[in-house]
């Protein structure tokens, strides 16, 4: 089973598990500010669950590519920092997840 490291916590999940669901089940504060209340609930349209990911995960879907290509996200910054949408990621191996500031997690200051 893959190991996930996020917000100072380490836990395991099933291979192929949806990262957003895993993080929320483990009590990880995935959303910044009021995005916890007004988000798309995992369909990949709002972009508020943007995280930086290191490790083995699924390839980026067309929905994720499309959402991360428009403001407030930046394609250049996404590539530089391995930014992805947690709701669109399947955990395939061990991963480390980080979150940046900004309503959509698009900022430059590391939150966790």
Phi and psi restraints in degrees (range 20) as a CNS / XPLOR table:
assign (resid 1 and name C) (resid 2 and name N)
       (resid 2 and name CA) (resid 2 and name C) 1.0 -65.1 20.0 2
assign (resid 2 and name N) (resid 2 and name CA)
       (resid 2 and name C) (resid 3 and name N) 1.0 149.8 20.0 2
assign (resid 2 and name C) (resid 3 and name N)
       (resid 3 and name CA) (resid 3 and name C) 1.0 -102.6 20.0 2
assign (resid 3 and name N) (resid 3 and name CA)
       (resid 3 and name C) (resid 4 and name N) 1.0 135.8 20.0 2
assign (resid 3 and name C) (resid 4 and name N)
       (resid 4 and name CA) (resid 4 and name C) 1.0 -116.4 20.0 2
assign (resid 4 and name N) (resid 4 and name CA)
       (resid 4 and name C) (resid 5 and name N) 1.0 131.7 20.0 2
assign (resid 4 and name C) (resid 5 and name N)
       (resid 5 and name CA) (resid 5 and name C) 1.0 -115.2 20.0 2
assign (resid 5 and name N) (resid 5 and name CA)
       (resid 5 and name C) (resid 6 and name N) 1.0 122.0 20.0 2
assign (resid 5 and name C) (resid 6 and name N)
       (resid 6 and name CA) (resid 6 and name C) 1.0 -157.0 20.0 2
assign (resid 6 and name N) (resid 6 and name CA)
       (resid 6 and name C) (resid 7 and name N) 1.0 137.1 20.0 2
assign (resid 6 and name C) (resid 7 and name N)
       (resid 7 and name CA) (resid 7 and name C) 1.0 50.5 20.0 2
assign (resid 7 and name N) (resid 7 and name CA)
       (resid 7 and name C) (resid 8 and name N) 1.0 41.5 20.0 2
assign (resid 7 and name C) (resid 8 and name N)
       (resid 8 and name CA) (resid 8 and name C) 1.0 76.1 20.0 2
assign (resid 8 and name N) (resid 8 and name CA)
       (resid 8 and name C) (resid 9 and name N) 1.0 7.7 20.0 2
assign (resid 8 and name C) (resid 9 and name N)
       (resid 9 and name CA) (resid 9 and name C) 1.0 -111.9 20.0 2
assign (resid 9 and name N) (resid 9 and name CA)
       (resid 9 and name C) (resid 10 and name N) 1.0 149.8 20.0 2
assign (resid 9 and name C) (resid 10 and name N)
       (resid 10 and name CA) (resid 10 and name C) 1.0 -127.5 20.0 2
assign (resid 10 and name N) (resid 10 and name CA)
       (resid 10 and name C) (resid 11 and name N) 1.0 129.1 20.0 2
assign (resid 10 and name C) (resid 11 and name N)
       (resid 11 and name CA) (resid 11 and name C) 1.0 -153.4 20.0 2
assign (resid 11 and name N) (resid 11 and name CA)
       (resid 11 and name C) (resid 12 and name N) 1.0 167.3 20.0 2
assign (resid 11 and name C) (resid 12 and name N)
       (resid 12 and name CA) (resid 12 and name C) 1.0 -107.2 20.0 2
assign (resid 12 and name N) (resid 12 and name CA)
       (resid 12 and name C) (resid 13 and name N) 1.0 158.3 20.0 2
assign (resid 12 and name C) (resid 13 and name N)
       (resid 13 and name CA) (resid 13 and name C) 1.0 -146.7 20.0 2
assign (resid 13 and name N) (resid 13 and name CA)
       (resid 13 and name C) (resid 14 and name N) 1.0 168.2 20.0 2
assign (resid 13 and name C) (resid 14 and name N)
       (resid 14 and name CA) (resid 14 and name C) 1.0 -69.3 20.0 2
assign (resid 14 and name N) (resid 14 and name CA)
       (resid 14 and name C) (resid 15 and name N) 1.0 144.8 20.0 2
assign (resid 14 and name C) (resid 15 and name N)
       (resid 15 and name CA) (resid 15 and name C) 1.0 -65.0 20.0 2
assign (resid 15 and name N) (resid 15 and name CA)
       (resid 15 and name C) (resid 16 and name N) 1.0 133.1 20.0 2
assign (resid 15 and name C) (resid 16 and name N)
       (resid 16 and name CA) (resid 16 and name C) 1.0 89.5 20.0 2
assign (resid 16 and name N) (resid 16 and name CA)
       (resid 16 and name C) (resid 17 and name N) 1.0 1.1 20.0 2
assign (resid 16 and name C) (resid 17 and name N)
       (resid 17 and name CA) (resid 17 and name C) 1.0 -68.6 20.0 2
assign (resid 17 and name N) (resid 17 and name CA)
       (resid 17 and name C) (resid 18 and name N) 1.0 148.7 20.0 2
assign (resid 17 and name C) (resid 18 and name N)
       (resid 18 and name CA) (resid 18 and name C) 1.0 -73.6 20.0 2
assign (resid 18 and name N) (resid 18 and name CA)
       (resid 18 and name C) (resid 19 and name N) 1.0 124.7 20.0 2
assign (resid 18 and name C) (resid 19 and name N)
       (resid 19 and name CA) (resid 19 and name C) 1.0 -61.7 20.0 2
assign (resid 19 and name N) (resid 19 and name CA)
       (resid 19 and name C) (resid 20 and name N) 1.0 -41.8 20.0 2
assign (resid 19 and name C) (resid 20 and name N)
       (resid 20 and name CA) (resid 20 and name C) 1.0 -57.3 20.0 2
assign (resid 20 and name N) (resid 20 and name CA)
       (resid 20 and name C) (resid 21 and name N) 1.0 -49.1 20.0 2
assign (resid 20 and name C) (resid 21 and name N)
       (resid 21 and name CA) (resid 21 and name C) 1.0 -61.7 20.0 2
assign (resid 21 and name N) (resid 21 and name CA)
       (resid 21 and name C) (resid 22 and name N) 1.0 -43.4 20.0 2
assign (resid 21 and name C) (resid 22 and name N)
       (resid 22 and name CA) (resid 22 and name C) 1.0 -60.5 20.0 2
assign (resid 22 and name N) (resid 22 and name CA)
       (resid 22 and name C) (resid 23 and name N) 1.0 -47.7 20.0 2
assign (resid 22 and name C) (resid 23 and name N)
       (resid 23 and name CA) (resid 23 and name C) 1.0 -62.4 20.0 2
assign (resid 23 and name N) (resid 23 and name CA)
       (resid 23 and name C) (resid 24 and name N) 1.0 -45.9 20.0 2
assign (resid 23 and name C) (resid 24 and name N)
       (resid 24 and name CA) (resid 24 and name C) 1.0 -64.7 20.0 2
assign (resid 24 and name N) (resid 24 and name CA)
       (resid 24 and name C) (resid 25 and name N) 1.0 -40.4 20.0 2
assign (resid 24 and name C) (resid 25 and name N)
       (resid 25 and name CA) (resid 25 and name C) 1.0 -62.0 20.0 2
assign (resid 25 and name N) (resid 25 and name CA)
       (resid 25 and name C) (resid 26 and name N) 1.0 -29.6 20.0 2
assign (resid 25 and name C) (resid 26 and name N)
       (resid 26 and name CA) (resid 26 and name C) 1.0 -90.3 20.0 2
assign (resid 26 and name N) (resid 26 and name CA)
       (resid 26 and name C) (resid 27 and name N) 1.0 5.1 20.0 2
assign (resid 26 and name C) (resid 27 and name N)
       (resid 27 and name CA) (resid 27 and name C) 1.0 77.7 20.0 2
assign (resid 27 and name N) (resid 27 and name CA)
       (resid 27 and name C) (resid 28 and name N) 1.0 18.6 20.0 2
assign (resid 27 and name C) (resid 28 and name N)
       (resid 28 and name CA) (resid 28 and name C) 1.0 -77.2 20.0 2
assign (resid 28 and name N) (resid 28 and name CA)
       (resid 28 and name C) (resid 29 and name N) 1.0 133.1 20.0 2
assign (resid 28 and name C) (resid 29 and name N)
       (resid 29 and name CA) (resid 29 and name C) 1.0 -80.4 20.0 2
assign (resid 29 and name N) (resid 29 and name CA)
       (resid 29 and name C) (resid 30 and name N) 1.0 87.1 20.0 2
assign (resid 29 and name C) (resid 30 and name N)
       (resid 30 and name CA) (resid 30 and name C) 1.0 -74.3 20.0 2
assign (resid 30 and name N) (resid 30 and name CA)
       (resid 30 and name C) (resid 31 and name N) 1.0 -30.0 20.0 2
assign (resid 30 and name C) (resid 31 and name N)
       (resid 31 and name CA) (resid 31 and name C) 1.0 -105.7 20.0 2
assign (resid 31 and name N) (resid 31 and name CA)
       (resid 31 and name C) (resid 32 and name N) 1.0 142.5 20.0 2
assign (resid 31 and name C) (resid 32 and name N)
       (resid 32 and name CA) (resid 32 and name C) 1.0 -92.3 20.0 2
assign (resid 32 and name N) (resid 32 and name CA)
       (resid 32 and name C) (resid 33 and name N) 1.0 146.2 20.0 2
assign (resid 32 and name C) (resid 33 and name N)
       (resid 33 and name CA) (resid 33 and name C) 1.0 52.9 20.0 2
assign (resid 33 and name N) (resid 33 and name CA)
       (resid 33 and name C) (resid 34 and name N) 1.0 -137.9 20.0 2
assign (resid 33 and name C) (resid 34 and name N)
       (resid 34 and name CA) (resid 34 and name C) 1.0 -85.1 20.0 2
assign (resid 34 and name N) (resid 34 and name CA)
       (resid 34 and name C) (resid 35 and name N) 1.0 9.1 20.0 2
assign (resid 34 and name C) (resid 35 and name N)
       (resid 35 and name CA) (resid 35 and name C) 1.0 -63.1 20.0 2
assign (resid 35 and name N) (resid 35 and name CA)
       (resid 35 and name C) (resid 36 and name N) 1.0 -20.5 20.0 2
assign (resid 35 and name C) (resid 36 and name N)
       (resid 36 and name CA) (resid 36 and name C) 1.0 -65.6 20.0 2
assign (resid 36 and name N) (resid 36 and name CA)
       (resid 36 and name C) (resid 37 and name N) 1.0 -23.0 20.0 2
assign (resid 36 and name C) (resid 37 and name N)
       (resid 37 and name CA) (resid 37 and name C) 1.0 -97.0 20.0 2
assign (resid 37 and name N) (resid 37 and name CA)
       (resid 37 and name C) (resid 38 and name N) 1.0 -41.1 20.0 2
assign (resid 37 and name C) (resid 38 and name N)
       (resid 38 and name CA) (resid 38 and name C) 1.0 -114.1 20.0 2
assign (resid 38 and name N) (resid 38 and name CA)
       (resid 38 and name C) (resid 39 and name N) 1.0 80.6 20.0 2
assign (resid 38 and name C) (resid 39 and name N)
       (resid 39 and name CA) (resid 39 and name C) 1.0 -133.5 20.0 2
assign (resid 39 and name N) (resid 39 and name CA)
       (resid 39 and name C) (resid 40 and name N) 1.0 171.2 20.0 2
assign (resid 39 and name C) (resid 40 and name N)
       (resid 40 and name CA) (resid 40 and name C) 1.0 -82.0 20.0 2
assign (resid 40 and name N) (resid 40 and name CA)
       (resid 40 and name C) (resid 41 and name N) 1.0 1.7 20.0 2
assign (resid 40 and name C) (resid 41 and name N)
       (resid 41 and name CA) (resid 41 and name C) 1.0 63.7 20.0 2
assign (resid 41 and name N) (resid 41 and name CA)
       (resid 41 and name C) (resid 42 and name N) 1.0 27.3 20.0 2
assign (resid 41 and name C) (resid 42 and name N)
       (resid 42 and name CA) (resid 42 and name C) 1.0 100.7 20.0 2
assign (resid 42 and name N) (resid 42 and name CA)
       (resid 42 and name C) (resid 43 and name N) 1.0 12.8 20.0 2
assign (resid 42 and name C) (resid 43 and name N)
       (resid 43 and name CA) (resid 43 and name C) 1.0 -94.1 20.0 2
assign (resid 43 and name N) (resid 43 and name CA)
       (resid 43 and name C) (resid 44 and name N) 1.0 -2.2 20.0 2
assign (resid 43 and name C) (resid 44 and name N)
       (resid 44 and name CA) (resid 44 and name C) 1.0 85.8 20.0 2
assign (resid 44 and name N) (resid 44 and name CA)
       (resid 44 and name C) (resid 45 and name N) 1.0 18.9 20.0 2
assign (resid 44 and name C) (resid 45 and name N)
       (resid 45 and name CA) (resid 45 and name C) 1.0 -104.2 20.0 2
assign (resid 45 and name N) (resid 45 and name CA)
       (resid 45 and name C) (resid 46 and name N) 1.0 -22.0 20.0 2
assign (resid 45 and name C) (resid 46 and name N)
       (resid 46 and name CA) (resid 46 and name C) 1.0 -92.0 20.0 2
assign (resid 46 and name N) (resid 46 and name CA)
       (resid 46 and name C) (resid 47 and name N) 1.0 -36.3 20.0 2
assign (resid 46 and name C) (resid 47 and name N)
       (resid 47 and name CA) (resid 47 and name C) 1.0 84.9 20.0 2
assign (resid 47 and name N) (resid 47 and name CA)
       (resid 47 and name C) (resid 48 and name N) 1.0 7.4 20.0 2
assign (resid 47 and name C) (resid 48 and name N)
       (resid 48 and name CA) (resid 48 and name C) 1.0 -78.7 20.0 2
assign (resid 48 and name N) (resid 48 and name CA)
       (resid 48 and name C) (resid 49 and name N) 1.0 -12.5 20.0 2
assign (resid 48 and name C) (resid 49 and name N)
       (resid 49 and name CA) (resid 49 and name C) 1.0 -95.7 20.0 2
assign (resid 49 and name N) (resid 49 and name CA)
       (resid 49 and name C) (resid 50 and name N) 1.0 22.6 20.0 2
assign (resid 49 and name C) (resid 50 and name N)
       (resid 50 and name CA) (resid 50 and name C) 1.0 -61.9 20.0 2
assign (resid 50 and name N) (resid 50 and name CA)
       (resid 50 and name C) (resid 51 and name N) 1.0 130.7 20.0 2
assign (resid 50 and name C) (resid 51 and name N)
       (resid 51 and name CA) (resid 51 and name C) 1.0 -135.8 20.0 2
assign (resid 51 and name N) (resid 51 and name CA)
       (resid 51 and name C) (resid 52 and name N) 1.0 165.3 20.0 2
assign (resid 51 and name C) (resid 52 and name N)
       (resid 52 and name CA) (resid 52 and name C) 1.0 -99.9 20.0 2
assign (resid 52 and name N) (resid 52 and name CA)
       (resid 52 and name C) (resid 53 and name N) 1.0 132.7 20.0 2
assign (resid 52 and name C) (resid 53 and name N)
       (resid 53 and name CA) (resid 53 and name C) 1.0 -125.3 20.0 2
assign (resid 53 and name N) (resid 53 and name CA)
       (resid 53 and name C) (resid 54 and name N) 1.0 136.9 20.0 2
assign (resid 53 and name C) (resid 54 and name N)
       (resid 54 and name CA) (resid 54 and name C) 1.0 -125.9 20.0 2
assign (resid 54 and name N) (resid 54 and name CA)
       (resid 54 and name C) (resid 55 and name N) 1.0 127.5 20.0 2
assign (resid 54 and name C) (resid 55 and name N)
       (resid 55 and name CA) (resid 55 and name C) 1.0 129.1 20.0 2
assign (resid 55 and name N) (resid 55 and name CA)
       (resid 55 and name C) (resid 56 and name N) 1.0 -168.0 20.0 2
assign (resid 55 and name C) (resid 56 and name N)
       (resid 56 and name CA) (resid 56 and name C) 1.0 -92.9 20.0 2
assign (resid 56 and name N) (resid 56 and name CA)
       (resid 56 and name C) (resid 57 and name N) 1.0 110.4 20.0 2
assign (resid 56 and name C) (resid 57 and name N)
       (resid 57 and name CA) (resid 57 and name C) 1.0 -135.5 20.0 2
assign (resid 57 and name N) (resid 57 and name CA)
       (resid 57 and name C) (resid 58 and name N) 1.0 170.8 20.0 2
assign (resid 57 and name C) (resid 58 and name N)
       (resid 58 and name CA) (resid 58 and name C) 1.0 -64.4 20.0 2
assign (resid 58 and name N) (resid 58 and name CA)
       (resid 58 and name C) (resid 59 and name N) 1.0 160.6 20.0 2
assign (resid 58 and name C) (resid 59 and name N)
       (resid 59 and name CA) (resid 59 and name C) 1.0 -69.2 20.0 2
assign (resid 59 and name N) (resid 59 and name CA)
       (resid 59 and name C) (resid 60 and name N) 1.0 160.1 20.0 2
assign (resid 59 and name C) (resid 60 and name N)
       (resid 60 and name CA) (resid 60 and name C) 1.0 -72.9 20.0 2
assign (resid 60 and name N) (resid 60 and name CA)
       (resid 60 and name C) (resid 61 and name N) 1.0 130.7 20.0 2
assign (resid 60 and name C) (resid 61 and name N)
       (resid 61 and name CA) (resid 61 and name C) 1.0 -82.2 20.0 2
assign (resid 61 and name N) (resid 61 and name CA)
       (resid 61 and name C) (resid 62 and name N) 1.0 166.1 20.0 2
assign (resid 61 and name C) (resid 62 and name N)
       (resid 62 and name CA) (resid 62 and name C) 1.0 -60.7 20.0 2
assign (resid 62 and name N) (resid 62 and name CA)
       (resid 62 and name C) (resid 63 and name N) 1.0 -36.8 20.0 2
assign (resid 62 and name C) (resid 63 and name N)
       (resid 63 and name CA) (resid 63 and name C) 1.0 -64.1 20.0 2
assign (resid 63 and name N) (resid 63 and name CA)
       (resid 63 and name C) (resid 64 and name N) 1.0 -44.1 20.0 2
assign (resid 63 and name C) (resid 64 and name N)
       (resid 64 and name CA) (resid 64 and name C) 1.0 -67.1 20.0 2
assign (resid 64 and name N) (resid 64 and name CA)
       (resid 64 and name C) (resid 65 and name N) 1.0 -44.5 20.0 2
assign (resid 64 and name C) (resid 65 and name N)
       (resid 65 and name CA) (resid 65 and name C) 1.0 -58.1 20.0 2
assign (resid 65 and name N) (resid 65 and name CA)
       (resid 65 and name C) (resid 66 and name N) 1.0 -43.1 20.0 2
assign (resid 65 and name C) (resid 66 and name N)
       (resid 66 and name CA) (resid 66 and name C) 1.0 -63.8 20.0 2
assign (resid 66 and name N) (resid 66 and name CA)
       (resid 66 and name C) (resid 67 and name N) 1.0 -47.4 20.0 2
assign (resid 66 and name C) (resid 67 and name N)
       (resid 67 and name CA) (resid 67 and name C) 1.0 -66.3 20.0 2
assign (resid 67 and name N) (resid 67 and name CA)
       (resid 67 and name C) (resid 68 and name N) 1.0 -40.0 20.0 2
assign (resid 67 and name C) (resid 68 and name N)
       (resid 68 and name CA) (resid 68 and name C) 1.0 -77.3 20.0 2
assign (resid 68 and name N) (resid 68 and name CA)
       (resid 68 and name C) (resid 69 and name N) 1.0 -7.0 20.0 2
assign (resid 68 and name C) (resid 69 and name N)
       (resid 69 and name CA) (resid 69 and name C) 1.0 -88.8 20.0 2
assign (resid 69 and name N) (resid 69 and name CA)
       (resid 69 and name C) (resid 70 and name N) 1.0 -6.4 20.0 2
assign (resid 69 and name C) (resid 70 and name N)
       (resid 70 and name CA) (resid 70 and name C) 1.0 -120.6 20.0 2
assign (resid 70 and name N) (resid 70 and name CA)
       (resid 70 and name C) (resid 71 and name N) 1.0 154.1 20.0 2
assign (resid 70 and name C) (resid 71 and name N)
       (resid 71 and name CA) (resid 71 and name C) 1.0 -57.4 20.0 2
assign (resid 71 and name N) (resid 71 and name CA)
       (resid 71 and name C) (resid 72 and name N) 1.0 147.6 20.0 2
assign (resid 71 and name C) (resid 72 and name N)
       (resid 72 and name CA) (resid 72 and name C) 1.0 -85.2 20.0 2
assign (resid 72 and name N) (resid 72 and name CA)
       (resid 72 and name C) (resid 73 and name N) 1.0 -0.2 20.0 2
assign (resid 72 and name C) (resid 73 and name N)
       (resid 73 and name CA) (resid 73 and name C) 1.0 -77.2 20.0 2
assign (resid 73 and name N) (resid 73 and name CA)
       (resid 73 and name C) (resid 74 and name N) 1.0 158.0 20.0 2
assign (resid 73 and name C) (resid 74 and name N)
       (resid 74 and name CA) (resid 74 and name C) 1.0 -130.1 20.0 2
assign (resid 74 and name N) (resid 74 and name CA)
       (resid 74 and name C) (resid 75 and name N) 1.0 120.0 20.0 2
assign (resid 74 and name C) (resid 75 and name N)
       (resid 75 and name CA) (resid 75 and name C) 1.0 -53.3 20.0 2
assign (resid 75 and name N) (resid 75 and name CA)
       (resid 75 and name C) (resid 76 and name N) 1.0 -39.2 20.0 2
assign (resid 75 and name C) (resid 76 and name N)
       (resid 76 and name CA) (resid 76 and name C) 1.0 -65.3 20.0 2
assign (resid 76 and name N) (resid 76 and name CA)
       (resid 76 and name C) (resid 77 and name N) 1.0 -45.8 20.0 2
assign (resid 76 and name C) (resid 77 and name N)
       (resid 77 and name CA) (resid 77 and name C) 1.0 -67.6 20.0 2
assign (resid 77 and name N) (resid 77 and name CA)
       (resid 77 and name C) (resid 78 and name N) 1.0 -36.6 20.0 2
assign (resid 77 and name C) (resid 78 and name N)
       (resid 78 and name CA) (resid 78 and name C) 1.0 -60.2 20.0 2
assign (resid 78 and name N) (resid 78 and name CA)
       (resid 78 and name C) (resid 79 and name N) 1.0 -45.5 20.0 2
assign (resid 78 and name C) (resid 79 and name N)
       (resid 79 and name CA) (resid 79 and name C) 1.0 -65.1 20.0 2
assign (resid 79 and name N) (resid 79 and name CA)
       (resid 79 and name C) (resid 80 and name N) 1.0 -44.1 20.0 2
assign (resid 79 and name C) (resid 80 and name N)
       (resid 80 and name CA) (resid 80 and name C) 1.0 -60.4 20.0 2
assign (resid 80 and name N) (resid 80 and name CA)
       (resid 80 and name C) (resid 81 and name N) 1.0 -39.3 20.0 2
assign (resid 80 and name C) (resid 81 and name N)
       (resid 81 and name CA) (resid 81 and name C) 1.0 -110.0 20.0 2
assign (resid 81 and name N) (resid 81 and name CA)
       (resid 81 and name C) (resid 82 and name N) 1.0 12.9 20.0 2
assign (resid 81 and name C) (resid 82 and name N)
       (resid 82 and name CA) (resid 82 and name C) 1.0 53.9 20.0 2
assign (resid 82 and name N) (resid 82 and name CA)
       (resid 82 and name C) (resid 83 and name N) 1.0 43.3 20.0 2
assign (resid 82 and name C) (resid 83 and name N)
       (resid 83 and name CA) (resid 83 and name C) 1.0 -76.4 20.0 2
assign (resid 83 and name N) (resid 83 and name CA)
       (resid 83 and name C) (resid 84 and name N) 1.0 135.6 20.0 2
assign (resid 83 and name C) (resid 84 and name N)
       (resid 84 and name CA) (resid 84 and name C) 1.0 -143.1 20.0 2
assign (resid 84 and name N) (resid 84 and name CA)
       (resid 84 and name C) (resid 85 and name N) 1.0 168.6 20.0 2
assign (resid 84 and name C) (resid 85 and name N)
       (resid 85 and name CA) (resid 85 and name C) 1.0 -96.9 20.0 2
assign (resid 85 and name N) (resid 85 and name CA)
       (resid 85 and name C) (resid 86 and name N) 1.0 119.8 20.0 2
assign (resid 85 and name C) (resid 86 and name N)
       (resid 86 and name CA) (resid 86 and name C) 1.0 -56.8 20.0 2
assign (resid 86 and name N) (resid 86 and name CA)
       (resid 86 and name C) (resid 87 and name N) 1.0 -33.4 20.0 2
assign (resid 86 and name C) (resid 87 and name N)
       (resid 87 and name CA) (resid 87 and name C) 1.0 -69.7 20.0 2
assign (resid 87 and name N) (resid 87 and name CA)
       (resid 87 and name C) (resid 88 and name N) 1.0 -16.3 20.0 2
assign (resid 87 and name C) (resid 88 and name N)
       (resid 88 and name CA) (resid 88 and name C) 1.0 -107.0 20.0 2
assign (resid 88 and name N) (resid 88 and name CA)
       (resid 88 and name C) (resid 89 and name N) 1.0 2.9 20.0 2
assign (resid 88 and name C) (resid 89 and name N)
       (resid 89 and name CA) (resid 89 and name C) 1.0 -99.7 20.0 2
assign (resid 89 and name N) (resid 89 and name CA)
       (resid 89 and name C) (resid 90 and name N) 1.0 134.0 20.0 2
assign (resid 89 and name C) (resid 90 and name N)
       (resid 90 and name CA) (resid 90 and name C) 1.0 -104.1 20.0 2
assign (resid 90 and name N) (resid 90 and name CA)
       (resid 90 and name C) (resid 91 and name N) 1.0 129.1 20.0 2
assign (resid 90 and name C) (resid 91 and name N)
       (resid 91 and name CA) (resid 91 and name C) 1.0 -78.3 20.0 2
assign (resid 91 and name N) (resid 91 and name CA)
       (resid 91 and name C) (resid 92 and name N) 1.0 117.6 20.0 2
assign (resid 91 and name C) (resid 92 and name N)
       (resid 92 and name CA) (resid 92 and name C) 1.0 -106.1 20.0 2
assign (resid 92 and name N) (resid 92 and name CA)
       (resid 92 and name C) (resid 93 and name N) 1.0 -17.8 20.0 2
assign (resid 92 and name C) (resid 93 and name N)
       (resid 93 and name CA) (resid 93 and name C) 1.0 -160.5 20.0 2
assign (resid 93 and name N) (resid 93 and name CA)
       (resid 93 and name C) (resid 94 and name N) 1.0 -167.0 20.0 2
assign (resid 93 and name C) (resid 94 and name N)
       (resid 94 and name CA) (resid 94 and name C) 1.0 -62.1 20.0 2
assign (resid 94 and name N) (resid 94 and name CA)
       (resid 94 and name C) (resid 95 and name N) 1.0 137.3 20.0 2
assign (resid 94 and name C) (resid 95 and name N)
       (resid 95 and name CA) (resid 95 and name C) 1.0 -139.1 20.0 2
assign (resid 95 and name N) (resid 95 and name CA)
       (resid 95 and name C) (resid 96 and name N) 1.0 152.5 20.0 2
assign (resid 95 and name C) (resid 96 and name N)
       (resid 96 and name CA) (resid 96 and name C) 1.0 -119.9 20.0 2
assign (resid 96 and name N) (resid 96 and name CA)
       (resid 96 and name C) (resid 97 and name N) 1.0 129.4 20.0 2
assign (resid 96 and name C) (resid 97 and name N)
       (resid 97 and name CA) (resid 97 and name C) 1.0 -116.5 20.0 2
assign (resid 97 and name N) (resid 97 and name CA)
       (resid 97 and name C) (resid 98 and name N) 1.0 135.9 20.0 2
assign (resid 97 and name C) (resid 98 and name N)
       (resid 98 and name CA) (resid 98 and name C) 1.0 -128.7 20.0 2
assign (resid 98 and name N) (resid 98 and name CA)
       (resid 98 and name C) (resid 99 and name N) 1.0 154.8 20.0 2
assign (resid 98 and name C) (resid 99 and name N)
       (resid 99 and name CA) (resid 99 and name C) 1.0 -126.3 20.0 2
assign (resid 99 and name N) (resid 99 and name CA)
       (resid 99 and name C) (resid 100 and name N) 1.0 137.1 20.0 2
assign (resid 99 and name C) (resid 100 and name N)
       (resid 100 and name CA) (resid 100 and name C) 1.0 -104.9 20.0 2
assign (resid 100 and name N) (resid 100 and name CA)
       (resid 100 and name C) (resid 101 and name N) 1.0 166.5 20.0 2
assign (resid 100 and name C) (resid 101 and name N)
       (resid 101 and name CA) (resid 101 and name C) 1.0 -74.0 20.0 2
assign (resid 101 and name N) (resid 101 and name CA)
       (resid 101 and name C) (resid 102 and name N) 1.0 -178.2 20.0 2
assign (resid 101 and name C) (resid 102 and name N)
       (resid 102 and name CA) (resid 102 and name C) 1.0 93.7 20.0 2
assign (resid 102 and name N) (resid 102 and name CA)
       (resid 102 and name C) (resid 103 and name N) 1.0 149.3 20.0 2
assign (resid 102 and name C) (resid 103 and name N)
       (resid 103 and name CA) (resid 103 and name C) 1.0 -53.9 20.0 2
assign (resid 103 and name N) (resid 103 and name CA)
       (resid 103 and name C) (resid 104 and name N) 1.0 -41.9 20.0 2
assign (resid 103 and name C) (resid 104 and name N)
       (resid 104 and name CA) (resid 104 and name C) 1.0 -95.1 20.0 2
assign (resid 104 and name N) (resid 104 and name CA)
       (resid 104 and name C) (resid 105 and name N) 1.0 6.5 20.0 2
assign (resid 104 and name C) (resid 105 and name N)
       (resid 105 and name CA) (resid 105 and name C) 1.0 73.2 20.0 2
assign (resid 105 and name N) (resid 105 and name CA)
       (resid 105 and name C) (resid 106 and name N) 1.0 22.0 20.0 2
assign (resid 105 and name C) (resid 106 and name N)
       (resid 106 and name CA) (resid 106 and name C) 1.0 -93.7 20.0 2
assign (resid 106 and name N) (resid 106 and name CA)
       (resid 106 and name C) (resid 107 and name N) 1.0 -0.5 20.0 2
assign (resid 106 and name C) (resid 107 and name N)
       (resid 107 and name CA) (resid 107 and name C) 1.0 -73.3 20.0 2
assign (resid 107 and name N) (resid 107 and name CA)
       (resid 107 and name C) (resid 108 and name N) 1.0 -172.2 20.0 2
assign (resid 107 and name C) (resid 108 and name N)
       (resid 108 and name CA) (resid 108 and name C) 1.0 -110.5 20.0 2
assign (resid 108 and name N) (resid 108 and name CA)
       (resid 108 and name C) (resid 109 and name N) 1.0 -7.4 20.0 2
assign (resid 108 and name C) (resid 109 and name N)
       (resid 109 and name CA) (resid 109 and name C) 1.0 -98.9 20.0 2
assign (resid 109 and name N) (resid 109 and name CA)
       (resid 109 and name C) (resid 110 and name N) 1.0 124.9 20.0 2
assign (resid 109 and name C) (resid 110 and name N)
       (resid 110 and name CA) (resid 110 and name C) 1.0 -67.3 20.0 2
assign (resid 110 and name N) (resid 110 and name CA)
       (resid 110 and name C) (resid 111 and name N) 1.0 127.9 20.0 2
assign (resid 110 and name C) (resid 111 and name N)
       (resid 111 and name CA) (resid 111 and name C) 1.0 -93.0 20.0 2
assign (resid 111 and name N) (resid 111 and name CA)
       (resid 111 and name C) (resid 112 and name N) 1.0 -45.2 20.0 2
